[in-house]
């Protein structure tokens, strides 16, 4: 399952803004890949002052979005996954990292994730849940 972690300053966003951010990240992944939204996981991790650094200096204005997704996507899908606009209109710098993990190493509720683009993935997406 794709996992996106957004590291930010503790007081950078309100609860409502966090909901919009999580939905935006989810929607972008779903649009790029066609998978069901229930498979997309988003963590917003607010750090304390002094937890985020750029160039060795405390940086309260940067956001770091790390996306961990399965291998198996073609180049165009990978590019699409990395196309993000500034989050919630915040002028902060957005840096994207990516890690691609094989399907065999990812489970959801104890079930191995299907290969990207497979018939099994299509069934999960249509059902909106794991289909065994």
Backbone bond lengths (Angstrom), bond angles and torsions (degrees), N, CA, C in turn:
res aa  C-N    CA-C-N  psi(-1)  N-CA   C-N-CA  omega(-1)  CA-C   N-CA-C  phi
1 X - - - 1.444 - - 1.513 108.18 -
2 X 1.318 118.45 141.23 1.455 120.10 177.69 1.524 110.13 -68.82
3 X 1.316 115.09 137.81 1.464 121.64 178.21 1.514 107.85 -127.86
4 X 1.312 116.21 120.28 1.458 122.38 176.54 1.517 108.12 -111.59
5 X 1.328 116.14 130.09 1.460 121.47 177.41 1.522 107.60 -119.66
6 X 1.321 115.94 121.58 1.456 121.55 177.27 1.524 108.12 -105.62
7 X 1.314 115.75 113.97 1.459 121.86 176.65 1.520 107.70 -91.70
8 X 1.335 115.91 130.05 1.464 120.36 -177.37 1.524 109.61 -150.75
9 X 1.318 115.91 166.79 1.451 121.58 175.57 1.528 108.52 -64.98
10 X 1.317 117.38 146.27 1.463 122.07 -173.40 1.527 113.59 -54.39
11 X 1.306 118.13 -38.06 1.466 119.89 -176.34 1.529 112.87 -105.63
12 X 1.320 116.99 24.21 1.469 120.85 -176.71 1.527 113.13 -70.86
13 X 1.338 118.27 -31.42 1.458 121.09 -172.71 1.519 111.74 -136.39
14 X 1.332 115.61 149.29 1.456 121.28 171.14 1.531 108.20 -80.83
15 X 1.310 116.62 169.99 1.465 120.95 177.48 1.527 110.41 -60.38
16 X 1.317 117.55 -41.85 1.466 120.93 179.30 1.524 111.27 -64.00
17 X 1.331 117.12 -41.06 1.462 120.03 177.75 1.524 110.71 -63.99
18 X 1.327 116.85 -39.16 1.471 120.45 178.41 1.529 110.76 -61.30
19 X 1.326 116.47 -41.46 1.470 120.11 177.98 1.526 110.58 -61.25
20 X 1.336 116.58 -43.38 1.470 120.90 179.56 1.525 111.00 -64.51
21 X 1.318 116.31 -40.30 1.465 120.68 179.11 1.525 110.28 -63.18
22 X 1.338 116.65 -48.79 1.468 120.71 -179.29 1.526 110.49 -60.24
23 X 1.326 116.44 -41.87 1.468 119.67 178.98 1.525 110.55 -66.62
24 X 1.323 117.48 -40.81 1.461 121.06 179.44 1.514 112.70 -62.49
25 X 1.329 116.59 -43.55 1.466 120.89 177.92 1.523 109.77 -64.14
26 X 1.336 115.96 -44.74 1.467 120.45 178.84 1.523 110.68 -60.66
27 X 1.326 116.61 -48.95 1.467 120.61 -179.07 1.526 111.38 -59.94
28 X 1.336 117.02 -40.96 1.467 120.44 179.77 1.521 110.84 -63.15
29 X 1.335 116.87 -42.32 1.464 119.85 -179.93 1.534 110.47 -66.90
30 X 1.325 116.09 -43.92 1.466 120.07 179.42 1.528 110.30 -61.63
31 X 1.326 117.33 -43.45 1.464 120.76 179.68 1.526 110.92 -63.37
32 X 1.327 116.88 -39.75 1.467 120.49 -177.30 1.519 112.60 -73.23
33 X 1.344 117.29 -31.54 1.463 119.66 -171.39 1.520 114.64 -115.46
34 X 1.335 117.31 -23.54 1.453 120.64 -177.98 1.516 114.65 82.43
35 X 1.344 118.08 6.21 1.465 118.59 179.68 1.523 110.85 -81.20
36 X 1.318 116.08 168.32 1.459 122.17 -179.10 1.529 111.10 -72.76
37 X 1.332 118.00 141.79 1.461 121.22 -179.60 1.528 114.09 -58.01
38 X 1.337 118.33 -30.71 1.462 119.03 -177.06 1.524 112.36 -64.87
39 X 1.308 117.61 -15.46 1.461 121.04 179.55 1.530 112.75 -83.83
40 X 1.321 118.10 -17.53 1.466 122.31 -175.32 1.527 109.74 -88.47
41 X 1.317 116.18 123.62 1.466 122.41 179.21 1.525 108.76 -109.47
42 X 1.331 116.71 135.70 1.463 122.08 179.33 1.521 108.33 -130.53
43 X 1.324 116.31 130.18 1.463 122.53 176.26 1.518 107.74 -119.22
44 X 1.315 117.18 125.82 1.459 121.34 172.89 1.521 106.70 -103.89
45 X 1.312 115.89 116.03 1.461 121.67 -172.67 1.526 109.28 -113.07
46 X 1.324 115.85 102.00 1.458 121.23 179.00 1.513 110.72 -86.18
47 X 1.321 115.83 117.77 1.458 120.76 179.65 1.514 111.50 -93.34
48 X 1.310 115.21 164.03 1.458 121.57 176.44 1.516 109.68 -79.12
49 X 1.327 116.35 164.35 1.459 120.39 175.99 1.521 108.41 -56.64
50 X 1.306 115.99 127.48 1.458 120.12 -179.14 1.511 113.84 97.23
51 X 1.343 117.86 4.35 1.466 120.61 178.45 1.528 113.10 -91.12
52 X 1.330 118.30 -26.09 1.463 122.00 -178.13 1.525 109.67 -110.73
53 X 1.328 115.61 133.06 1.465 121.31 -176.84 1.518 110.85 -131.40
54 X 1.316 115.51 147.75 1.453 123.07 170.06 1.520 106.92 -132.63
55 X 1.317 117.07 125.26 1.455 120.87 -179.75 1.513 113.12 60.54
56 X 1.327 116.44 28.97 1.457 120.81 178.78 1.518 114.49 82.59
57 X 1.323 117.32 2.68 1.465 121.97 -179.22 1.526 109.85 -115.33
58 X 1.349 115.99 145.92 1.461 120.27 176.56 1.526 108.56 -56.82
59 X 1.325 115.68 134.48 1.461 121.49 -177.05 1.519 109.02 -131.40
60 X 1.320 116.49 103.28 1.467 121.43 -179.25 1.531 112.21 -89.36
61 X 1.331 117.78 -3.16 1.463 120.16 -175.47 1.520 113.55 -103.91
62 X 1.306 118.02 -13.19 1.464 120.40 -176.36 1.515 112.01 -90.10
63 X 1.311 113.89 150.93 1.457 122.71 171.38 1.511 106.00 -117.57
64 X 1.327 116.55 147.82 1.457 119.98 174.92 1.517 108.06 -127.42
65 X 1.310 114.76 117.22 1.457 120.68 178.99 1.516 108.00 -107.55
66 X 1.323 115.70 119.03 1.460 121.91 178.60 1.520 106.87 -112.06
67 X 1.323 116.11 123.60 1.456 120.70 179.22 1.513 110.73 -113.25
68 X 1.316 116.50 124.03 1.468 122.46 176.50 1.521 107.69 -110.89
69 X 1.328 115.34 112.13 1.460 120.72 -177.65 1.520 109.89 -130.87
70 X 1.328 115.51 162.09 1.467 120.66 -178.51 1.511 112.24 -69.91
71 X 1.309 114.69 151.80 1.465 120.58 170.49 1.520 108.78 -72.22
72 X 1.315 115.27 163.68 1.458 119.36 174.74 1.515 113.39 115.25
73 X 1.320 117.52 -6.97 1.462 120.29 177.97 1.526 109.33 -83.53
74 X 1.320 116.35 146.96 1.462 118.75 175.90 1.532 109.58 -76.29
75 X 1.317 115.93 172.06 1.463 121.58 -174.87 1.522 112.10 -58.08
76 X 1.316 117.79 -41.35 1.468 120.19 -178.90 1.524 111.32 -63.55
77 X 1.341 118.24 -41.60 1.463 120.43 177.65 1.524 110.72 -63.75
78 X 1.329 117.15 -39.94 1.469 119.94 178.37 1.525 110.28 -62.08
79 X 1.329 116.68 -43.17 1.472 119.79 178.06 1.523 110.55 -62.11
80 X 1.316 116.28 -42.68 1.463 120.88 -179.53 1.527 110.85 -61.58
81 X 1.330 116.74 -38.45 1.462 120.56 179.43 1.526 112.24 -63.23
82 X 1.312 117.42 -26.38 1.462 121.21 -176.44 1.529 113.42 -95.29
83 X 1.324 117.19 3.48 1.473 120.52 179.36 1.526 109.31 -90.71
84 X 1.321 115.99 94.84 1.465 121.57 178.33 1.514 109.08 -121.36
85 X 1.313 115.86 140.17 1.456 119.69 173.48 1.525 107.43 -91.37
86 X 1.338 117.67 165.27 1.463 118.90 179.32 1.525 110.39 -52.58
87 X 1.301 116.35 138.21 1.460 122.20 -174.07 1.518 110.88 -73.18
88 X 1.314 115.97 124.60 1.456 123.69 171.93 1.530 112.82 53.90
89 X 1.337 117.37 30.60 1.450 120.42 179.80 1.518 113.51 73.48
90 X 1.325 118.12 3.10 1.461 122.15 179.61 1.519 108.85 -70.68
91 X 1.332 118.25 127.12 1.461 120.22 -177.50 1.522 113.81 -75.49
92 X 1.316 116.63 4.24 1.466 119.95 -177.71 1.522 111.10 -63.55
93 X 1.296 115.56 152.64 1.458 122.07 177.41 1.519 109.21 -67.05
94 X 1.320 116.60 134.29 1.460 121.69 176.27 1.512 108.15 -113.16
95 X 1.315 115.86 118.78 1.459 119.57 176.33 1.510 107.61 -110.65
96 X 1.306 116.99 133.67 1.461 121.69 -177.83 1.513 110.04 -108.73
97 X 1.311 115.77 133.01 1.450 121.61 171.23 1.508 107.21 -118.09
98 X 1.298 116.86 156.22 1.457 118.47 179.55 1.512 109.68 -139.95
99 X 1.298 114.88 145.22 1.447 121.11 173.26 1.513 106.95 -136.34
100 X 1.303 117.30 130.32 1.451 120.04 -179.51 1.524 108.56 -108.27
101 X 1.325 116.58 125.11 1.450 124.32 -174.51 1.523 109.46 -115.70
102 X 1.324 117.54 141.61 1.463 119.75 179.68 1.522 110.76 -68.68
103 X 1.331 116.29 149.38 1.464 121.87 179.69 1.521 111.76 -57.65
104 X 1.332 116.52 -34.29 1.460 120.56 -177.29 1.528 112.28 -65.37
105 X 1.326 117.43 -19.49 1.459 120.96 -178.36 1.518 113.27 -98.12
106 X 1.333 117.79 6.39 1.456 121.06 -176.43 1.523 109.28 -122.06
107 X 1.341 116.03 128.01 1.462 120.14 175.36 1.520 109.19 -127.04
108 X 1.312 115.57 153.07 1.451 123.18 175.10 1.515 105.94 -130.67
109 X 1.310 116.18 118.38 1.467 121.55 -176.25 1.525 111.53 52.58
110 X 1.334 116.08 38.80 1.457 121.95 175.99 1.518 115.24 81.49
111 X 1.319 117.96 2.37 1.463 122.12 -179.15 1.530 108.30 -109.57
112 X 1.335 116.96 131.92 1.461 120.15 177.73 1.524 110.39 -64.60
113 X 1.328 114.91 139.78 1.460 120.80 178.84 1.526 109.49 -68.38
114 X 1.329 117.34 143.54 1.462 119.67 175.94 1.526 110.85 -71.58
115 X 1.317 115.63 160.93 1.464 120.29 176.87 1.528 109.43 -67.66
116 X 1.342 117.20 144.74 1.459 120.08 178.54 1.526 111.49 -57.49
117 X 1.328 115.48 133.25 1.457 121.00 177.78 1.517 115.08 79.71
118 X 1.336 117.22 2.09 1.466 120.37 -177.06 1.531 111.44 -78.80
119 X 1.318 115.20 164.73 1.459 121.70 176.14 1.528 109.83 -60.61
120 X 1.325 116.63 -39.70 1.467 120.51 179.24 1.528 110.56 -61.61
121 X 1.328 117.21 -43.50 1.463 120.13 178.31 1.526 110.29 -62.23
122 X 1.327 116.67 -40.31 1.469 120.63 177.72 1.525 110.86 -59.56
123 X 1.349 117.21 -42.70 1.471 120.80 179.18 1.526 110.65 -62.95
124 X 1.326 117.21 -43.29 1.469 121.02 178.04 1.530 110.12 -59.67
125 X 1.325 115.54 -44.64 1.461 120.82 -177.56 1.521 110.70 -63.90
126 X 1.327 117.20 -44.93 1.463 120.75 179.55 1.522 111.56 -64.37
127 X 1.336 117.20 -38.24 1.461 121.30 -178.60 1.529 112.07 -79.55
128 X 1.332 117.09 -22.84 1.461 120.42 -176.76 1.513 112.81 71.02
129 X 1.338 115.64 24.64 1.469 121.47 -179.41 1.525 108.45 -165.19
130 X 1.325 115.91 173.87 1.459 121.11 176.00 1.521 108.46 -69.60
131 X 1.317 116.61 132.22 1.463 121.77 176.94 1.518 106.80 -119.28
132 X 1.337 115.58 117.77 1.475 119.35 -179.25 1.504 111.01 -97.79
